[in-house]
Amino acid sequence: MKFTHENGLELLLAVAVLIGAARLLGELARRCNKPPVLGELVAGILLGPSVLGHLVPQAENFLFPTQGPTAMALDGIRFLAVTLFLMVAGMEVDLPTILRHRRTALTVGLGALLLPFSLGLGAAWFAPEWLCFAGGSEHQHLVFSLFVGTALGISALPVLAKILIDLKLFKTDPGMVIIAAAIFIDLVGWNLFGLVMSLHQGGEGGGKEICIRLASTLGFAVFMLTLGRAALARILPWVQAHSSWPAGILGFILTAGLCCAAFTQWLGIHSLFGAFLFGVALGDSPHLRRSIRATLEQFIGFILTPLFFASIGLKIDFLADFSIVPVLVLVACACFGKIPGAWLGARLCGMKGREALAVGVGMNTYGAMEIVLGLTALQAGIISQSLFVAIVVLALGTSLCTSSLLQAVLHRPRAIHLVNQLSSTRFIREIQSRDTSGAIAELCQLAAEKSRLDPAAITAAVMEREALMPTGLPGGLAVPHARLDKLDAPLVVVGLSSQGLDFLSPDDSKSRLIFLILTPGEQSQSQLELLSEIASRFQDPEMVRQASECRGFTEFLALVQSREGTA
C-alpha cells in the first residue's frame, strides 16, 4: 500500500486539526480549573463519529479515514504518543518517597488497591453482563475480571499531584501519604496490568505459554527496578560527558525507552509496560538533569499527549456506546473500595479521622492512566466499547470532584494564583499621575468600577496601609495593598509607569510596575499568597523592565505566562 501525495495532505491536515483542537479545548479546561485531558477528550469527541460524524460525515471521513495509509499513519502516531506518555508517567514515580514513607505508603496503598480490586473483580466475575462483557471462554472471563479489578485499583498520580499543589496540601502529612501511596499503587498496578496482558496473550498457547509470559513480565519488572536502575545511573553521566548537550542525552533516553517498549511488545505484553518501567528507572536517577526532564515532559505532554487523547474520540461513538449501568457499577466499586480502603489504612497508621478521610477521598481519583489502560484493553479485545466509555466517565468524574471534596473535608480554600487574577479590564498601560497618592487613587478608581465599592473608601484603606510601611520593593516594583470587609473576592489591578513613581523602595529605585492588591478582610492568606508570588516572580529587575515596556495587556500577560511555565 503506497503512501501518496494525497495521503500526505490528509495526514498533515488530520494532525494539525487534532493538535489545534486538543490544545485549544485543553487550555479552556485549564482556565476553568479542570484537568486539560477533559478538553482534549472533548476535542476528539467533537471531531469523531459522536458529533462531526453525525453532523457532517463527509468531513469526518475526509479528515480521519478509518482505512488506508492515512489511517495507518495516524494509528502509528497514536501508538508512539501513548508509549512516550507512559515513559514520562513512569518518571513521576519517586521511589525514594515510597521508601521514606514505606510503612504508611504500603498500608494505605494496599487498602486503596486491594479493596477496589476485589470489588471490581467480584462484580466482573459474578455479574459480567452489568459491565458489558460480550461472553467467551472461562479464560477470557478471568482476564476480563482481572482487568476490571486492576483498572479500579490504579490511582491517577499526575492529577493527584496537581490537585494537592493547588490546594497547598502537597507537603502536608495527608498530601505526602496520598502521593506515596499513589506511587506505590501505580507501580504495583501497572505490573498487575502487565500480568493481565501476559495472561491474555498467552491464552491461546496453553498453560506453558501463560507461565512463560508471566515469568517474563515479572523478570523484566525486577530487572528494570534493580539492575536497570543501576545501569542507567552509570550510563547517564558517561553519555552527558561524551555527547553534545542536550541532543546526546535526549537521543539516548528516547532510544533506550523505545527499545524497552519494543522488548515488552515482542514479549507479547505491551509496549506501555516497557516504557513505564524504563521511565521509573530513569526518573529515579540522580543524574537526570531537571532541564532534560522538563524538555521531555513539555514536548510529550504538550504535543503528543493531547494528540493521543484527542484521537481517542475518533475511534468511538461516545453517545451511541454510553450505558448507565456499567458507569454506576464502576462508580460504586470505586467509591466503596478506594475511600474505605485508604481510610482504614490511614487510621491504622495513626492518622486522625478528618485527615484519614481526606486520604481516602484523595486516593479515589482516576484520570489519564485509567483511560490509557482502558484503551489498551479495548484494542486488545478484553473489554467492550461501552465499558471503555464508562471508564472514561469514571476517570473524568472523579478528577473533577476530588479537589472540591478535599476542600470540604479539610476546610482548605483553593490557592490564589496571580495569573488567574489578571484581566485586561484591570490593567493601566500608563499611569497618568506623577505622585504616589495620585497613582494609588487612579488604580483604586479602576478597582472600584469592578468591585462596585466606594473609590474613596478603597483609596483611604490603601493609603492607611501605605502610611504604616511603604510598599516599594527593590528593582522597580511596588505592591500597595489593603483588606476590605465588603469585598467578596481578591482583586488585582496592574499599572505601568514609564517615568517611575516613588514608593520609597529600599534601593531608592523608582517603581515602574505597580500591583494594587485588594482582598476580603477575612482572607489574609490570599493576600500573603499574592504578595509572595509577585515578589518571587518579579524579583529580577530585568523582568520588571520588560513588564514596564509592554505595549498592552496581551504582551504583559504573555510575559507572566512565559515565566510561569504554563502552556
Sequence and secondary structure as in RCSB ss.txt:
>XXXX:A:sequence
MKFTHENGLELLLAVAVLIGAARLLGELARRCNKPPVLGELVAGILLGPSVLGHLVPQAENFLFPTQGPTAMALD
GIRFLAVTLFLMVAGMEVDLPTILRHRRTALTVGLGALLLPFSLGLGAAWFAPEWLCFAGGSEHQHLVFSLFVGT
ALGISALPVLAKILIDLKLFKTDPGMVIIAAAIFIDLVGWNLFGLVMSLHQGGEGGGKEICIRLASTLGFAVFML
TLGRAALARILPWVQAHSSWPAGILGFILTAGLCCAAFTQWLGIHSLFGAFLFGVALGDSPHLRRSIRATLEQFI
GFILTPLFFASIGLKIDFLADFSIVPVLVLVACACFGKIPGAWLGARLCGMKGREALAVGVGMNTYGAMEIVLGL
TALQAGIISQSLFVAIVVLALGTSLCTSSLLQAVLHRPRAIHLVNQLSSTRFIREIQSRDTSGAIAELCQLAAEK
SRLDPAAITAAVMEREALMPTGLPGGLAVPHARLDKLDAPLVVVGLSSQGLDFLSPDDSKSRLIFLILTPGEQSQ
SQLELLSEIASRFQDPEMVRQASECRGFTEFLALVQSREGTA
>XXXX:A:secstr
    HHHHHHHHHHHHHHHHHHHHHHHHHHHTTS HHHHHHHHHHHHSTTTHHHH HHHHHHHS SSSHHHHHHH
HHHHHHHHHHHHHHHHT  HHHHHHTHHHHHHHHHHHHHHHHHHHHHHHHH GGGGT     HHHHHHHHHHHHH
HHH   HHHHHHHHHHTT TTSHHHHHHHHHHHHHHHHHHHHHHHHHHHHHGGGGHHHHHHHHHHHHHHHHHHII
IIIHHHHHHHHHHHHHHS TTHHHHHHHHHHHHHHHHHHHHHTS HHHHHHHHHHHHHT TTS HHHHHHHHHHI
IIIIHHHHHHHHTTT  TTTS  HHHHHHHHHHHHHHHHHHHHHHHHHTT  HHHHHHHHHHHS   HHHHHHHH
HHHHTTSS HHHHHHHHHHHHHHHHHHHHHHHHHHT      HHHH  GGGEESS   SSHHHHHHHHHHHHHHH
HTS HHHHHHHHHHHHHHS  EETTTEE  EEEETT  S EEEEEEEEEEE    TT   EEEEEEEEEETT HH
HHHHHHHHHHHHT SHHHHHHHHT SSHHHHHHHHHHHHT  
